[in-house]
Amino acid sequence: MNSTAKLLILLTSFLCLFLLITLFKFLHKYWWIPLRIQYALSLQGIKGPPYEFIHGNNKASVQFRKEALNKPMAALTHDIFPRVLPQFYSWTNIYGKNYLTWEGTQAQLVISEPELVKKVLKNIEGSFPKKKAEGFIYKLLGDGLLTTEGEKWARQRKLANHAFHGESLKSMNPAIIAAVETMLEKWKGQEGKEIEVFEQFRLLTSEVISRTAFGSCYLEGEKIFQMLTKLSILATRNLYKSRIPGIRKEIPRSHLSAKSEI
């Protein structure tokens, strides 16, 4: 056997060993660890929908949302939880107030007991850090109050407190009243016709934000609001898509229309 053949065998052996180690690490991270977490929590009495390889509970979440949005609401009611978050509503009824669910390969402990929620929100010891926003979520939220922590969060909170102080809000009343009066004036010409109330209140909200925060009208920043709306639609569509580890391209799991997702 010549040296070339020996070298080829050696390289093939190293490649097979590398692939075997990679496969082992992959299965350990995306199969063994989730199952171990699921088993450990079940011993503590915390159940939940079973973990599916890589997808977690994403496919089930999408299916719940699709079924809920395809059904008309039986009557006008404030009890919209089953429609807005049908997967959480169903799993809470099945597994209790506290249960384990999976966003892809990421374990999530859902709690709804008031005392536990209070403890998490207080977070006095800093034991419950915020989930780091990544990808499209970060692009949508940025470095705002929802995503920052520590000194940066305290600084932003201080600024927000000033902006939403009682006296500051009182000064916004004229702008808010003017925006509402403008909308009602337009409605007067629509007597006897159907009005898309959702769209009207979306425009009203945008108008109020434009007047109070930027001192302009909605039409001047219309393109910005439209882009923000498109970005939120894309973020919602991507929320329950499964991602193959190591590949950024996402596999679509829903064909819900943009209008439905809003």
N, C-alpha and C positions, 0 to 999 in steps of 0.2 A: 504494500500500500504506500503510494507516494505521499509526499508532504502536502500536496494540494488536496487530496482526498481527506487526509487527517484534519486539515484546517477546515474543510467544509463540514466534516462531522462535528468538529468542535463548535463551530459557529451555529450549526443546527441545534446542537445540544443546549447552548446558551440561550438561543431563541426560544426553544421549547420550555426551558426553565423559567425564562422571563415571562412568557405567556401564562405559564402555570401559576407563578407568583402573583401576576396581575389579576388573573381570574379569582384566585383565592382572596386577595384583598378586596376585590369588587364584591364577591359574594358575602364576605365578612361584613363589609360596611352597609350594603344595601339589602341584605337578607337576614344574616345572623343577628346583627345588632338590633334592628327593629323588632325581630321576634323575641329577643331577650328582654328588651324594654317592655314589650307587651306582656310577657310572662311575669316579669317582676312587679308590674303595677297590678296585674290580676290577682297576685298573692295579697295585695293590700286592699282588695275589694274594688278596684277601679277597672271597669270593663270598657268596651268600646267596639266600634265596627272593626272587623279583622283587617290587618295590613295586607295590601296587595303589592306584589313585587314592583318596585320603582314607582308605580302609580299611587300607592298609598290608598287614600279614599277620594282622590280627585274625580275619578269616573263616577262614583256614586254621588258626589256633590253636584256635579254637572247634571246628572239625571234627575236628581231631586229638584233642582232649579228649573230645568226644562219642563217638567211635569207641572210645577207650581205656576209658571208663567203662561202655560198653554191653557190653564183653566181660568175662566172668568170668576171674579169674586162674587160669592153668593149674595152678599149685601154689603152696604156701606158700613164699615166697622173700624174701630181703632185697633182691633186685634189683627195686626198685619204681620206679626212674627212668623206664622206658618207660610206666608207668601214671600216675604223678604229673605228669610234665612230658613228655608224648609228643611235643610239637612240638620241644622242644629235643633230645630223643633222636634223632628222625628227621633233623632238619637237621644235627646234629653228624655223623651217619653219612654224610650226603650232601655237605656242604660243608666238613667238617673241624672241628678243635677251635676255630678262631676264624672267626666268620662274621658277616655283617650281617643284621639282621632289623628289622622295622618295627612299632612299636606305634602304629597309626594313621599319622600323618605324622611321628612322632618316630623318628629312626634310633637303633638300639641295636646296639652292637658286643658280641657275646657271645664271651667268652674262657674257655677251660678248660685252657689250658696252665699247669701249676703255677707256673712261674717268673713268668709274666705276672700270674697271680692274686696271687701273693705281693707283687709290685711295687705293684699297685693297692691291696691291703689295707694295706700299710705307708704309702703316700701321704705320704712324708716331705716332699716339696716342695709338697704341697697341690694337685697337678695334677689330682686326681680328686675333685671335689666330689660330695656326695651329691645324688641327684635330689630336687628339691623336691616334697614331698608336697602334693597338692592335692585338693580336693573330698572324695569319700567316703573316700579313702585317709588324708587328714589327720584326718578325723573318727574313723577307726578307730585310728590310731597316735598322734595328738596330737604334743606336743613331747617325745617320748621319745628314747632313745639312738639309735634307728634313723633319726631325721629331723633331729636337731640337730647342730650343728658348733661348733667354736671353744670359747670359755670355757664356754658353756652345756653343751656335751657333756662337757667335762672335769669340771665340777661334778657332773653326773649320774653320770658314770662313777665318780667318787670315792665317791658315796653308794652306788652299786651294789656297788662293791668291798667296802665295809664290810658291806653286807647279806648278801653271798654269801661272806664270809670263812669259813674252815674252822670256826672256833669258833662262828660264828653259825649255820652249817648244822647243827652237832652239837646245838645247843639245839633244833632243829626235829624231831629224831628222834622224841621221844615223841609229838608231834602226828601225825606221818606214820604211825607204827606204830598209833596209835589209830584213824586213818582206815581203814587197811588191815584191821585186825581187825574193825571195824564192817562193812565190805563183805563179808568172809569169813563173818561171822556170818549175814548175810542170805542168802548163797549156800547155807548149810547147809539152809535150808528149801526150796531149789529143786532138791533132788536128783531126778534123772530128768527134769528139765525143761530146755528150751532157755534159754540166757541170752544176752541181747544184750550181748556183751562190750564193744563200742565204747561203748555208752551207759553201761555200768557204769564203765569207766575214765574216761570224761568226767566222770561224777559224782565219782569218786575224786579226779581232778585238781582239780576245783572245791572239793571238801571240804578237800584239803590246802592249797590257796591260802587258803581262808577261815580255817583254823585257824592257819597259820603267819604270814600277812601281816596278818590283821585280828583274830585272837583270837576268832573266832566260828565258827559252823557254816554249812554250805552253805545250809540252809533259810532262815537269816536274810537271806542275800543272793541268794536264788534268782532274784528278779526281775531283779536287775542282771546275773547270769550269762546269763539268758535273752535279755535285750536285747543283750548283747554277742554272743551267738551269732547272733541275727537280723542284727545289724549286719555281722558277718563274712560271713554268707551273701549279703547285699546287695552287699557290697564285691566278693566273688568273682564274683557274677553280672554286675557292671558292669565287671569288669576288662578284658574283651575286647569291649566294645561300642564301636561306631564313633560318633564325635561330629562332627556337621556344624559346621564352624568358624562361630562367631558365634551358634550356637543351643545352649542348654544342654540341651535335651531330647535324650535319647539314643535311638538306634535299636537295639532288641534284635536280637541275632544268635544267640541261643541259647534253647532252650526246656528246658534241663536243669532237672530238679527240684532243690529246695533240698537234699534228702537226698543227691542225687548229687554236688552241688557240695561238700558237706562231705567 
